[in-house]
Amino acid sequence: MSSFIIYPAIDILGGKCVRLVQGDYNQETIYNDSPLKVARSWEEQGGKFIHLVDLDGAKAGHPVNDAIIGEIAAKMNVPVQVGGGLRTLADVERLLSLGVSRVIIGTAAIEDRAFTEEVLGKYGDKVAIGIDARNGFVATRGWLETSEVQAEVLAKELASKGAETFIFTDISRDGMMQGPNVEAIVSLAKASGRTVIASGGVTKLDDLKALSQHRSDGVGGAIVGKALYTGSIDLNEAVNVIG
């Protein structure tokens, strides 16, 4: 049976650790002034892989919080993956050179296929494709726009170009504490034939249990954000229970 990894999420905006509701920059809660301090806390509680999002970068269209990301990557003993505004090869290479283990390509997977295929060809498993869907269609530019591309179609196409990992977010569930869209996540994993990391809506330990039961279908993990910050999921307990 393949592994299932819990990814504690740290969203960086204005240099601070925040959470948004459904990607809305006007609905922001600041949880800590130091993303590094939060990352260390998640590592101490058993986190095996940290998920970082450069929200400033997602909005600007290029990475903004490189210094903070680099510091976290350098000082942690567990790997980190980073998304937010990665749209050029130079940006990807710079983050990887800072010690980031995996970069996440989101908007560019829709808007710049040549770049996406080049990155996949060059870096393979160091690249995850972030597919954020609204009613089954891929959203871009920090979820500010919705494309006419279906999530499963995009996943199949990019799997054929070398994508090994997808991070799937159902935007309607993000930050709403309503539970993940397990059916859509499993469907994407089966359609692509690749590993899918679930994101958005994980609220309680039972959500992680439900997702982890689909390891054999290709569901390889879950990103957990708000539930950790509110205390509705204890990371140490979750890691011990899920494995």
C-alpha positions as CSV (number, residue, x, y, z in Angstrom):
1,M,0.0,0.0,0.0
2,S,1.4,3.4,-0.9
3,S,2.1,6.0,1.7
4,F,-0.3,8.8,2.9
5,I,1.4,12.0,4.0
6,I,-0.2,14.8,6.0
7,Y,1.0,18.2,4.8
8,P,0.6,21.0,7.3
9,A,0.0,24.2,5.4
10,I,1.5,27.6,5.9
11,D,0.1,30.4,3.7
12,I,2.4,33.5,3.6
13,L,1.0,36.9,3.0
14,G,2.9,40.1,3.9
15,G,5.5,38.0,5.6
16,K,3.0,36.5,8.0
17,C,1.3,33.2,8.4
18,V,-2.4,33.7,7.4
19,R,-5.5,31.8,6.2
20,L,-8.0,32.9,3.6
21,V,-11.5,31.8,3.1
22,Q,-12.0,30.3,-0.4
23,G,-9.0,32.2,-1.6
24,D,-10.5,35.6,-0.8
25,Y,-7.7,38.1,0.0
26,N,-10.3,40.2,1.8
27,Q,-11.1,37.4,4.2
28,E,-7.8,37.0,6.0
29,T,-6.9,35.7,9.4
30,I,-3.4,36.2,10.7
31,Y,-2.3,33.3,12.8
32,N,1.4,34.1,13.4
33,D,3.9,36.8,12.5
34,S,6.6,34.1,11.9
35,P,6.0,31.4,9.3
36,L,9.4,29.8,10.3
37,K,8.1,29.5,13.9
38,V,5.0,27.8,12.7
39,A,6.9,25.5,10.4
40,R,9.1,24.4,13.3
41,S,6.0,23.7,15.4
42,W,4.6,21.5,12.7
43,E,7.8,19.6,12.4
44,E,8.0,19.1,16.2
45,Q,4.5,17.7,16.2
46,G,5.4,15.1,13.6
47,G,4.9,16.8,10.3
48,K,6.9,14.9,7.6
49,F,6.4,17.5,4.7
50,I,5.6,21.2,4.9
51,H,3.3,22.8,2.4
52,L,4.0,26.5,1.8
53,V,2.0,28.9,-0.3
54,D,3.3,32.3,-1.3
55,L,0.0,34.2,-1.5
56,D,1.7,37.4,-2.4
57,G,3.3,35.5,-5.3
58,A,0.1,33.9,-6.4
59,K,-1.4,37.4,-6.8
60,A,1.7,39.1,-8.3
61,G,2.4,36.3,-10.8
62,H,5.9,35.7,-9.5
63,P,7.4,34.5,-6.1
64,V,7.6,37.3,-3.5
65,N,8.5,35.7,-0.2
66,D,11.7,34.0,-1.3
67,A,13.7,35.0,1.7
68,I,11.2,33.5,4.2
69,I,10.8,30.3,2.0
70,G,14.5,29.9,1.8
71,E,15.0,30.3,5.5
72,I,12.3,27.7,6.2
73,A,13.8,25.3,3.7
74,A,17.3,25.8,5.1
75,K,16.4,25.4,8.8
76,M,13.9,22.5,8.6
77,N,14.8,18.8,8.8
78,V,11.8,17.8,6.7
79,P,11.1,18.7,3.0
80,V,9.0,21.6,1.9
81,Q,6.9,22.1,-1.2
82,V,6.0,25.6,-2.4
83,G,3.4,27.1,-4.7
84,G,2.4,30.6,-5.6
85,G,3.2,32.6,-8.7
86,L,5.7,30.1,-10.3
87,R,5.5,30.9,-14.0
88,T,9.1,31.0,-15.3
89,L,11.9,28.4,-15.3
90,A,14.1,30.9,-13.5
91,D,11.6,31.1,-10.6
92,V,11.5,27.4,-10.4
93,E,15.2,27.0,-10.4
94,R,15.7,29.7,-7.8
95,L,13.3,28.1,-5.4
96,L,14.9,24.6,-5.9
97,S,18.3,26.2,-5.3
98,L,17.0,27.5,-2.0
99,G,16.4,24.0,-0.8
100,V,12.8,23.5,-1.7
101,S,12.1,19.9,-2.4
102,R,9.1,20.3,-4.7
103,V,7.5,23.2,-6.5
104,I,3.9,23.5,-7.4
105,I,2.8,24.8,-10.8
106,G,-0.8,26.1,-10.8
107,T,-1.9,28.9,-13.1
108,A,0.9,28.3,-15.6
109,A,-0.4,24.7,-16.2
110,I,-3.4,26.3,-17.9
111,E,-1.8,29.5,-19.3
112,D,1.6,28.4,-20.4
113,R,1.7,24.7,-21.4
114,A,5.2,25.0,-23.1
115,F,6.7,26.2,-19.8
116,T,4.8,23.5,-17.8
117,E,6.0,20.7,-20.1
118,E,9.6,22.1,-20.0
119,V,9.6,22.1,-16.2
120,L,8.1,18.6,-16.0
121,G,10.7,17.4,-18.5
122,K,13.6,18.9,-16.6
123,Y,12.6,18.3,-13.0
124,G,10.0,15.5,-13.0
125,D,9.1,14.4,-9.5
126,K,10.3,17.7,-8.0
127,V,7.2,19.3,-9.7
128,A,3.6,19.0,-8.5
129,I,0.7,20.3,-10.6
130,G,-1.8,22.3,-8.6
131,I,-5.3,21.9,-9.9
132,D,-7.8,24.2,-8.2
133,A,-11.3,23.5,-9.3
134,R,-14.5,25.5,-9.1
135,N,-17.5,23.3,-10.2
136,G,-15.1,21.0,-12.0
137,F,-13.3,23.7,-13.9
138,V,-9.8,24.9,-13.2
139,A,-9.4,28.2,-11.5
140,T,-6.3,30.4,-12.0
141,R,-4.5,33.5,-10.7
142,G,-5.0,32.9,-7.0
143,W,-8.5,31.6,-7.8
144,L,-9.5,35.0,-9.1
145,E,-10.4,33.6,-12.5
146,T,-12.0,30.4,-13.7
147,S,-11.0,28.7,-17.0
148,E,-13.0,26.6,-19.4
149,V,-10.7,23.6,-18.8
150,Q,-12.0,20.6,-16.9
151,A,-9.8,19.4,-14.0
152,E,-9.7,15.7,-15.1
153,V,-8.9,16.6,-18.7
154,L,-6.0,18.7,-17.6
155,A,-4.7,16.0,-15.3
156,K,-4.8,13.4,-18.0
157,E,-3.0,15.6,-20.4
158,L,-0.2,16.6,-18.0
159,A,0.2,13.0,-16.7
160,S,1.1,12.1,-20.3
161,K,3.7,14.8,-20.2
162,G,5.4,13.5,-17.1
163,A,3.4,14.9,-14.2
164,E,3.6,12.4,-11.3
165,T,1.9,14.4,-8.5
166,F,-1.3,16.6,-8.5
167,I,-2.6,18.7,-5.7
168,F,-6.3,19.0,-6.0
169,T,-8.4,21.7,-4.3
170,D,-12.1,22.0,-4.5
171,I,-12.4,25.7,-3.9
172,S,-15.9,25.5,-2.6
173,R,-14.6,23.5,0.4
174,D,-11.5,25.5,1.2
175,G,-11.5,27.2,4.6
176,M,-15.2,26.2,5.1
177,M,-14.5,23.3,7.5
178,Q,-17.1,21.2,5.6
179,G,-14.9,18.2,4.8
180,P,-13.1,17.3,1.5
181,N,-14.8,16.3,-1.7
182,V,-13.5,12.7,-1.5
183,E,-15.4,11.6,-4.6
184,A,-13.8,14.3,-6.8
185,I,-10.4,13.6,-5.4
186,V,-10.6,9.9,-6.0
187,S,-12.0,10.5,-9.5
188,L,-9.1,12.7,-10.4
189,A,-6.6,10.1,-9.2
190,K,-8.2,7.4,-11.2
191,A,-8.5,9.5,-14.3
192,S,-4.9,10.6,-14.2
193,G,-3.4,7.4,-12.9
194,R,-1.1,9.5,-10.7
195,T,-0.7,10.5,-7.1
196,V,-3.2,13.1,-5.9
197,I,-2.8,15.1,-2.7
198,A,-6.1,16.4,-1.4
199,S,-6.4,20.0,-0.4
200,G,-9.3,22.0,1.0
201,G,-12.0,21.1,3.5
202,V,-10.1,18.7,5.8
203,T,-11.8,19.5,9.1
204,K,-11.4,16.5,11.4
205,L,-9.5,13.3,11.9
206,D,-12.2,11.3,10.2
207,D,-11.7,13.3,7.0
208,L,-8.1,12.1,6.9
209,K,-9.1,8.6,7.7
210,A,-11.6,8.6,4.8
211,L,-9.0,10.0,2.4
212,S,-6.3,7.6,3.5
213,Q,-8.6,4.6,2.7
214,H,-8.1,5.5,-1.0
215,R,-4.3,5.1,-1.0
216,S,-4.7,2.3,-3.5
217,D,-6.6,4.6,-5.8
218,G,-3.7,7.0,-5.8
219,V,-4.7,9.4,-3.0
220,G,-1.2,10.1,-1.5
221,G,-1.9,12.6,1.1
222,A,-3.8,15.7,2.3
223,I,-2.9,19.3,3.0
224,V,-4.3,20.5,6.3
225,G,-4.6,24.2,7.1
226,K,-7.3,25.8,9.1
227,A,-8.2,22.7,11.0
228,L,-4.7,22.7,12.5
229,Y,-4.8,26.4,13.4
230,T,-8.2,26.1,15.1
231,G,-7.3,22.9,16.9
232,S,-10.0,20.7,15.4
233,I,-7.2,18.4,14.2
234,D,-4.1,17.6,16.4
235,L,-1.2,17.0,14.0
236,N,0.7,14.7,16.3
237,E,-2.4,12.5,16.8
238,A,-3.2,12.5,13.1
239,V,0.3,11.5,12.1
240,N,0.2,8.6,14.7
241,V,-3.3,7.4,13.6
242,I,-2.8,7.7,9.9
243,G,0.8,6.7,9.8
